Amino acid sequence: MAVDTDVDPLDSVVVVVDPGDGTYVVSVIPYDDFGNFIGPGFADSVTVNTTGTLGPSSSVDDDLDGSYPHNLDGDQFALRYDPAVVSILSLEWALPIQKDCLGVEHDDGEGKLNIALACSSGHSGSPLELVSVTLKTDKNAKVDSFFLKIEDVLLGSGDAPPMTIPGVGESVCIGILEGICGDANGDGEVNILDVIIDLQLSGGGTPNESQRILADLNRDGKVNVLDAVITFQHIVGLAPINGCDVTDTQSIGTVVITK
């Protein structure tokens, strides 16, 4: 294996498989000398040379383009958070994971949620949803954003023996929006004025960032007559407004603190 200076041959993983049809499959997972996975995107950094009776195939699938052929059979990682700003309210495994996986979690209460799961069959997807974590913000927190970080990631395949699937952590900044669900005009109350704004936006208006979160009460990514109906029901006491949980269609990385 010939590599450039970014790849450490001693830390990298090379697996040769003989499928019995006269060919050999060579899998290369490159790591640098700090133990960090450095793919995908390093296909030009690795070449495979053969000697003796072996000969290279016409095309080599080096799996360095991000398309790994292994299904996920298990993983473990840690979610880091600021306990002075948020706390872990609940955790729910994704439906496909619930069918054939055993998952455990532990929140140390000091800013680290450890999560691990193992499955009886492989799972794949892009993206592959594993777990949903609900956070509760501290109303007294004097910040307008906070960071969440995924670290200590270890992914395993269902091969015999199991192989490590390359995975990396991630850090994301979450913005905090202060307001009341249903309060479209930002006056601190939910009343008929908010219904009027809902209907105006339903007619083709463009909601601002606050309205896009606080006025979308059915969580469909739009502010329209359906949200006006929910606000009506709340005003007269027929049904409460359940909350302003943010969906991907609205804003990735925004939570709401109710006044």
VOKEDREN-855522 format. One record per atom (N, C-alpha, C): residue in one letter; x, y, z. Coordinates in steps of 0.02 Angstrom, whole numbers, padded with zeros to 5 digits, always signed. Layout:
AXYZ
...
END
This chain:
M+00043-00060+00000
M+00000+00000+00000
M+00044+00062+00000
A+00035+00104-00048
A+00072+00166-00051
A+00026+00224-00032
V+00050+00267+00012
V+00008+00321+00037
V+00047+00385+00037
D+00010+00442+00043
D+00044+00506+00050
D+00056+00520+00124
T+00082+00578+00140
T+00103+00592+00209
T+00045+00601+00257
D-00018+00607+00231
D-00075+00615+00276
D-00098+00549+00306
V-00080+00494+00275
V-00104+00429+00296
V-00049+00391+00332
D-00066+00362+00390
D-00018+00322+00427
D-00031+00248+00412
P+00014+00214+00377
P+00004+00144+00360
P-00003+00099+00421
L+00029+00117+00477
L+00027+00075+00536
L-00041+00077+00570
D-00074+00135+00568
D-00139+00143+00600
D-00197+00126+00553
S-00185+00127+00488
S-00238+00114+00440
S-00255+00039+00439
V-00314+00024+00413
V-00339-00045+00412
V-00343-00068+00340
V-00312-00125+00325
V-00315-00156+00259
V-00342-00227+00266
V-00396-00242+00231
V-00426-00308+00235
V-00429-00337+00164
V-00403-00398+00156
V-00404-00433+00092
V-00451-00492+00098
V-00500-00496+00054
V-00550-00550+00054
V-00546-00588-00011
D-00544-00654-00006
D-00544-00697-00065
D-00614-00727-00072
P-00655-00702-00119
P-00722-00729-00127
P-00725-00796-00161
G-00667-00821-00184
G-00665-00887-00214
G-00679-00889-00288
D-00682-00832-00320
D-00695-00831-00392
D-00634-00808-00432
G-00575-00812-00401
G-00515-00792-00436
G-00497-00719-00428
T-00538-00681-00391
T-00523-00610-00379
T-00512-00599-00305
Y-00483-00542-00288
Y-00472-00524-00219
Y-00500-00454-00207
V-00536-00446-00152
V-00565-00382-00134
V-00522-00352-00079
V-00494-00293-00092
V-00452-00259-00044
V-00488-00197-00018
S-00500-00195+00048
S-00533-00138+00080
S-00481-00099+00120
V-00480-00033+00111
V-00432+00010+00146
V-00470+00063+00184
I-00457+00067+00249
I-00486+00120+00292
I-00428+00161+00318
P-00416+00221+00291
P-00356+00260+00309
P-00365+00302+00372
Y-00315+00301+00414
Y-00312+00343+00474
Y-00245+00381+00474
D-00245+00440+00505
D-00182+00476+00511
D-00145+00453+00573
D-00087+00482+00587
D-00047+00459+00643
D-00074+00481+00711
F-00131+00518+00711
F-00164+00535+00773
F-00223+00488+00787
G-00235+00440+00740
G-00290+00394+00747
G-00356+00420+00720
N-00354+00475+00682
N-00416+00504+00653
N-00429+00474+00585
F-00491+00455+00573
F-00512+00433+00507
F-00510+00492+00459
I-00478+00485+00401
I-00468+00543+00357
I-00507+00538+00292
G-00549+00488+00282
G-00591+00485+00222
G-00661+00507+00241
P-00708+00512+00193
P-00696+00502+00122
P-00661+00561+00090
G-00645+00554+00026
G-00613+00608-00010
G-00538+00598-00019
F-00511+00540-00001
F-00440+00528-00007
F-00426+00469-00054
A-00468+00462-00104
A-00459+00406-00150
A-00393+00411-00187
D-00367+00471-00199
D-00304+00479-00234
D-00243+00468-00189
S-00255+00459-00124
S-00200+00452-00077
S-00179+00380-00066
V-00219+00333-00091
V-00205+00262-00078
V-00204+00225-00145
T-00151+00186-00155
T-00147+00142-00213
T-00130+00072-00189
V-00157+00022-00222
V-00145-00047-00204
V-00103-00080-00258
N-00044-00106-00239
N+00001-00140-00285
N+00001-00215-00270
T+00001-00255-00322
T+00000-00328-00313
T+00064-00357-00342
T+00083-00415-00315
T+00143-00450-00338
T+00126-00523-00350
G+00172-00561-00379
G+00161-00632-00391
G+00108-00643-00443
T+00063-00689-00429
T+00011-00708-00477
T-00050-00663-00474
L-00052-00618-00424
L-00109-00574-00419
L-00104-00518-00470
G-00161-00495-00494
G-00162-00439-00540
G-00219-00393-00521
P-00208-00327-00526
P-00261-00279-00508
P-00320-00285-00556
S-00380-00276-00529
S-00439-00277-00572
S-00443-00212-00611
S-00489-00211-00659
S-00494-00152-00702
S-00519-00092-00664
S-00555-00103-00609
S-00578-00048-00568
S-00575-00068-00495
V-00551-00024-00453
V-00543-00038-00382
V-00594+00004-00344
D-00637-00030-00306
D-00685+00004-00262
D-00651+00016-00195
D-00624+00076-00185
D-00586+00088-00124
D-00628+00114-00066
D-00694+00124-00078
D-00739+00146-00025
D-00717+00212+00008
L-00682+00254-00030
L-00661+00318-00003
L-00704+00376-00028
D-00760+00360-00058
D-00803+00412-00084
D-00864+00422-00039
G-00864+00391+00019
G-00920+00399+00066
G-00972+00345+00060
S-00967+00300+00012
S-01017+00247+00003
S-00991+00181+00031
Y-00999+00172+00096
Y-00972+00112+00128
Y-01024+00056+00122
P-01001-00005+00106
P-01047-00060+00092
P-01072-00096+00153
H-01052-00075+00214
H-01070-00111+00274
H-01132-00082+00306
N-01178-00126+00329
N-01235-00105+00367
N-01215-00093+00439
L-01252-00049+00472
L-01239-00033+00542
L-01274-00084+00586
D-01236-00119+00628
D-01264-00167+00675
D-01257-00144+00748
G-01219-00092+00759
G-01210-00068+00827
G-01172-00003+00828
D-01183+00036+00880
D-01145+00098+00886
D-01144+00121+00958
Q-01097+00165+00973
Q-01094+00198+01037
Q-01066+00268+01027
F-01092+00316+01064
F-01068+00385+01059
F-01091+00423+01121
A-01066+00483+01127
A-01084+00526+01184
A-01110+00592+01157
L-01163+00617+01187
L-01190+00683+01172
L-01170+00730+01228
R-01129+00780+01211
R-01107+00830+01260
R-01153+00891+01256
Y-01173+00917+01315
Y-01216+00976+01318
Y-01196+01017+01379
D-01221+01079+01381
D-01206+01123+01437
D-01262+01117+01489
P-01248+01085+01546
P-01301+01075+01596
P-01327+01139+01628
A-01290+01194+01619
A-01313+01258+01646
A-01367+01289+01601
V-01373+01263+01539
V-01420+01291+01491
V-01477+01242+01476
V-01461+01179+01467
V-01512+01129+01449
V-01504+01067+01492
S-01557+01027+01492
S-01556+00961+01525
S-01590+00911+01478
I-01576+00848+01488
I-01606+00795+01447
I-01676+00781+01474
L-01727+00790+01431
L-01796+00779+01452
L-01818+00707+01436
S-01802+00683+01376
S-01822+00615+01357
S-01779+00591+01299
L-01782+00526+01287
L-01747+00495+01231
L-01792+00442+01201
E-01796+00440+01135
E-01838+00391+01101
E-01800+00362+01041
W-01798+00296+01037
W-01765+00263+00982
W-01809+00266+00920
A-01778+00272+00862
A-01815+00273+00798
A-01852+00206+00789
L-01908+00208+00753
L-01950+00149+00746
L-01912+00088+00717
P-01872+00096+00663
P-01836+00037+00638
P-01788+00008+00689
I-01759+00051+00731
I-01712+00029+00782
I-01748-00009+00837
Q-01810+00009+00851
Q-01848-00023+00905
Q-01864-00096+00890
K-01865-00114+00825
K-01888-00181+00805
K-01839-00236+00823
D-01774-00223+00814
D-01726-00278+00824
D-01661-00255+00857
C-01663-00200+00892
C-01603-00174+00925
C-01614-00167+01000
L-01560-00175+01036
L-01560-00163+01108
L-01519-00101+01121
G-01550-00051+01150
G-01516+00012+01163
G-01516+00031+01236
V-01463+00061+01259
V-01459+00085+01328
V-01431+00156+01326
E-01447+00195+01376
E-01422+00263+01381
E-01412+00281+01455
H-01368+00329+01466
H-01356+00353+01534
H-01337+00426+01532
D-01376+00467+01567
D-01362+00538+01573
D-01330+00550+01641
D-01268+00574+01640
D-01233+00584+01703
D-01255+00648+01739
G-01299+00688+01707
G-01324+00749+01738
G-01274+00805+01740
E-01215+00793+01713
E-01162+00844+01714
E-01141+00865+01644
G-01183+00848+01595
G-01168+00870+01527
G-01148+00816+01479
K-01158+00753+01496
K-01139+00698+01451
K-01192+00644+01452
L-01220+00630+01392
L-01268+00576+01383
L-01235+00522+01342
N-01224+00464+01372
N-01194+00407+01338
N-01248+00363+01307
I-01239+00344+01244
I-01289+00305+01208
I-01254+00247+01174
A-01284+00187+01178
A-01256+00128+01145
A-01314+00083+01123
L-01305+00050+01066
L-01355+00002+01043
L-01321-00053+01002
A-01353-00111+01002
A-01332-00168+00961
A-01393-00200+00930
C-01387-00222+00867
C-01445-00246+00829
C-01433-00317+00805
S-01488-00354+00796
S-01484-00422+00770
S-01479-00425+00695
S-01493-00368+00662
S-01486-00363+00589
S-01460-00294+00571
G-01432-00289+00511
G-01401-00226+00491
G-01451-00173+00470
H-01432-00111+00479
H-01473-00054+00459
H-01432-00007+00415
S-01465+00023+00367
S-01432+00070+00323
S-01480+00125+00304
G-01454+00180+00281
G-01495+00237+00260
G-01453+00299+00257
S-01476+00348+00219
S-01440+00410+00212
S-01490+00469+00213
P-01500+00499+00272
P-01469+00482+00336
P-01505+00423+00369
L-01472+00392+00417
L-01501+00338+00457
L-01519+00365+00526
E-01583+00369+00540
E-01605+00395+00605
E-01599+00341+00658
L-01567+00357+00713
L-01557+00309+00767
L-01597+00327+00829
V-01594+00390+00850
V-01624+00408+00913
V-01643+00482+00912
S-01696+00498+00948
S-01718+00567+00956
S-01713+00587+01029
V-01676+00641+01041
V-01665+00665+01110
V-01700+00732+01118
T-01743+00738+01169
T-01778+00800+01183
T-01743+00836+01241
L-01726+00899+01229
L-01692+00940+01279
L-01740+00990+01310
K-01729+01007+01372
K-01767+01059+01406
K-01721+01117+01422
T-01739+01176+01400
T-01697+01235+01413
T-01715+01266+01480
D-01665+01294+01512
D-01674+01329+01575
D-01699+01400+01560
K-01757+01417+01587
K-01786+01483+01574
K-01741+01540+01599
N-01700+01525+01647
N-01657+01577+01676
N-01589+01582+01643
A-01578+01542+01592
A-01514+01544+01557
A-01506+01610+01520
K-01452+01645+01531
K-01440+01711+01501
K-01398+01704+01438
V-01419+01660+01393
V-01384+01650+01330
V-01435+01647+01273
D-01412+01659+01212
D-01457+01653+01155
D-01438+01594+01111
S-01389+01554+01132
S-01370+01495+01095
S-01328+01450+01139
F-01321+01387+01119
F-01278+01340+01154
F-01254+01288+01104
F-01205+01249+01124
F-01176+01199+01080
F-01195+01129+01103
L-01207+01085+01054
L-01212+01013+01065
L-01155+00980+01026
K-01126+00928+01055
K-01070+00895+01023
K-01077+00820+01028
I-01069+00786+00971
I-01067+00713+00968
I-00993+00693+00968
E-00973+00649+01013
E-00904+00628+01017
E-00900+00555+01038
D-00839+00528+01040
D-00826+00458+01059
D-00867+00410+01016
V-00868+00422+00951
V-00910+00383+00905
V-00875+00318+00887
L-00911+00262+00894
L-00888+00197+00872
L-00945+00161+00838
L-00938+00145+00774
L-00989+00111+00735
L-00965+00042+00717
G-01009-00008+00720
G-00990-00076+00705
G-01035-00108+00653
S-01005-00149+00609
S-01043-00185+00558
S-01061-00255+00583
G-01103-00290+00545
G-01123-00357+00562
G-01080-00410+00532
D-01021-00392+00506
D-00976-00441+00477
D-00951-00489+00532
A-00925-00545+00510
A-00897-00594+00557
A-00822-00600+00544
P-00780-00572+00587
P-00798-00534+00648
P-00822-00464+00630
P-00855-00428+00676
P-00878-00360+00663
P-00820-00314+00644
M-00833-00268+00597
M-00784-00219+00576
M-00804-00150+00600
T-00754-00108+00611
T-00768-00038+00627
T-00787+00000+00565
I-00844+00033+00567
I-00866+00076+00511
I-00842+00147+00526
P-00807+00179+00481
P-00783+00247+00494
P-00840+00295+00514
G-00829+00331+00567
G-00879+00379+00590
G-00844+00436+00627
V-00873+00495+00623
V-00844+00553+00655
V-00898+00588+00696
G-00877+00627+00746
G-00923+00667+00786
G-00941+00732+00751
E-00982+00771+00785
E-01004+00834+00756
E-01022+00882+00811
S-01012+00946+00798
S-01031+00998+00845
S-01078+01047+00810
V-01133+01066+00843
V-01182+01111+00812
V-01203+01163+00862
C-01212+01224+00838
C-01236+01279+00880
C-01312+01284+00876
I-01345+01284+00932
I-01419+01287+00936
I-01440+01356+00960
G-01482+01389+00921
G-01508+01454+00940
G-01568+01448+00985
I-01577+01495+01031
I-01634+01495+01077
I-01681+01551+01057
L-01744+01534+01046
L-01795+01583+01029
L-01843+01589+01088
E-01849+01648+01115
E-01893+01659+01172
E-01961+01683+01148
G-02014+01652+01171
G-02080+01672+01149
G-02134+01625+01174
I-02196+01637+01153
I-02253+01597+01171
I-02282+01564+01108
C-02294+01500+01111
C-02323+01465+01054
C-02391+01495+01035
G-02398+01515+00973
G-02459+01546+00950
G-02457+01621+00948
D-02407+01651+00979
D-02401+01724+00981
D-02367+01749+00918
A-02405+01760+00866
A-02378+01778+00801
A-02353+01850+00797
N-02381+01895+00838
N-02360+01965+00834
N-02311+01984+00889
G-02294+01937+00933
G-02242+01949+00982
G-02260+01995+01039
D-02325+02001+01056
D-02344+02046+01110
D-02350+02011+01177
G-02332+01946+01179
G-02334+01909+01242
G-02400+01877+01257
E-02449+01882+01212
E-02514+01852+01222
E-02536+01815+01159
V-02583+01768+01168
V-02612+01732+01110
V-02685+01752+01107
N-02704+01789+01056
N-02772+01814+01050
N-02792+01821+00976
I-02846+01856+00964
I-02873+01862+00897
I-02826+01898+00849
L-02782+01940+00875
L-02733+01974+00832
L-02686+01923+00799
D-02671+01871+00836
D-02627+01819+00808
D-02664+01779+00754
V-02729+01769+00763
V-02769+01735+00712
V-02768+01776+00647
I-02775+01841+00653
I-02774+01884+00594
I-02708+01878+00557
I-02653+01877+00594
I-02587+01870+00563
I-02581+01802+00529
D-02606+01749+00562
D-02605+01682+00531
D-02640+01683+00463
L-02698+01715+00461
L-02735+01718+00398
L-02700+01761+00346
Q-02668+01815+00368
Q-02630+01856+00321
Q-02572+01817+00291
L-02537+01779+00333
L-02482+01737+00308
L-02508+01681+00264
S-02568+01656+00279
S-02598+01604+00238
S-02614+01629+00168
G-02625+01694+00162
G-02641+01723+00097
G-02580+01737+00054
G-02522+01719+00077
G-02462+01729+00035
G-02408+01770+00067
G-02417+01790+00129
G-02366+01828+00163
G-02306+01784+00182
T-02251+01816+00198
T-02191+01779+00217
T-02178+01788+00292
P-02181+01733+00330
P-02170+01739+00403
P-02098+01755+00419
N-02087+01793+00473
N-02019+01805+00495
N-01995+01743+00534
E-01933+01745+00558
E-01905+01686+00591
E-01945+01667+00653
S-01967+01716+00692
S-02006+01702+00751
S-02074+01671+00733
Q-02107+01700+00684
Q-02172+01674+00663
Q-02166+01604+00634
R-02111+01591+00600
R-02102+01526+00569
R-02099+01470+00620
I-02079+01487+00681
I-02077+01438+00735
I-02138+01442+00779
L-02156+01502+00802
L-02208+01509+00853
L-02278+01504+00824
A-02288+01521+00760
A-02355+01521+00732
A-02373+01457+00695
D-02324+01415+00681
D-02337+01351+00647
D-02355+01298+00699
L-02419+01298+00718
L-02440+01257+00775
L-02453+01184+00758
N-02463+01168+00695
N-02472+01097+00677
N-02408+01067+00650
R-02353+01105+00652
R-02286+01081+00636
R-02280+01053+00566
D-02312+01085+00516
D-02306+01062+00447
D-02259+01105+00405
G-02224+01151+00438
G-02177+01194+00403
G-02208+01254+00369
K-02273+01267+00382
K-02309+01323+00352
K-02350+01359+00405
V-02365+01422+00392
V-02413+01459+00433
V-02473+01473+00389
N-02530+01442+00405
N-02589+01447+00362
N-02653+01443+00403
V-02709+01430+00369
V-02774+01431+00401
V-02780+01376+00454
L-02743+01321+00446
L-02745+01268+00496
L-02718+01292+00563
D-02666+01333+00560
D-02639+01362+00622
D-02687+01413+00652
A-02723+01449+00608
A-02773+01496+00633
A-02829+01460+00670
V-02849+01401+00645
V-02901+01362+00678
V-02878+01339+00747
I-02815+01316+00752
I-02789+01295+00817
I-02787+01353+00866
T-02768+01412+00841
T-02766+01471+00884
T-02836+01490+00907
F-02885+01487+00861
F-02955+01499+00879
F-02977+01453+00936
Q-02963+01388+00928
Q-02984+01339+00978
Q-02952+01353+01046
H-02890+01376+01044
H-02855+01393+01106
H-02887+01454+01140
I-02904+01504+01100
I-02932+01566+01128
I-02997+01553+01164
V-03041+01511+01135
V-03108+01499+01164
V-03107+01442+01214
G-03050+01409+01222
G-03045+01356+01272
G-03062+01286+01249
L-03067+01276+01183
L-03084+01209+01158
L-03025+01161+01161
A-02965+01186+01149
A-02906+01142+01147
A-02844+01184+01162
P-02798+01156+01200
P-02736+01193+01215
P-02687+01189+01157
I-02640+01235+01156
I-02584+01231+01109
I-02531+01186+01141
N-02514+01132+01107
N-02472+01081+01138
N-02400+01101+01146
G-02374+01141+01100
G-02304+01160+01105
G-02275+01184+01040
C-02213+01202+01042
C-02178+01227+00983
C-02117+01186+00968
D-02123+01120+00970
D-02066+01078+00953
D-02046+01092+00881
V-01982+01102+00870
V-01956+01122+00804
V-01945+01060+00761
T-01966+01063+00699
T-01955+01009+00652
T-01903+01030+00601
D-01878+00980+00563
D-01826+00994+00514
D-01850+01041+00459
T-01917+01041+00446
T-01943+01084+00394
T-01945+01157+00416
Q-01936+01168+00481
Q-01940+01237+00506
Q-01871+01266+00518
S-01833+01236+00562
S-01768+01264+00577
S-01725+01213+00613
I-01673+01190+00581
I-01627+01144+00614
I-01585+01185+00663
G-01589+01168+00725
G-01549+01203+00774
G-01583+01264+00806
T-01648+01258+00822
T-01682+01311+00859
T-01726+01279+00911
V-01724+01304+00972
V-01769+01283+01025
V-01807+01343+01050
V-01862+01330+01085
V-01905+01384+01109
V-01907+01385+01184
I-01895+01442+01214
I-01906+01452+01286
I-01972+01491+01293
T-02020+01462+01328
T-02084+01496+01339
T-02077+01546+01395
K-02100+01606+01383
K-02096+01659+01434
K-02138+01640+01495
END
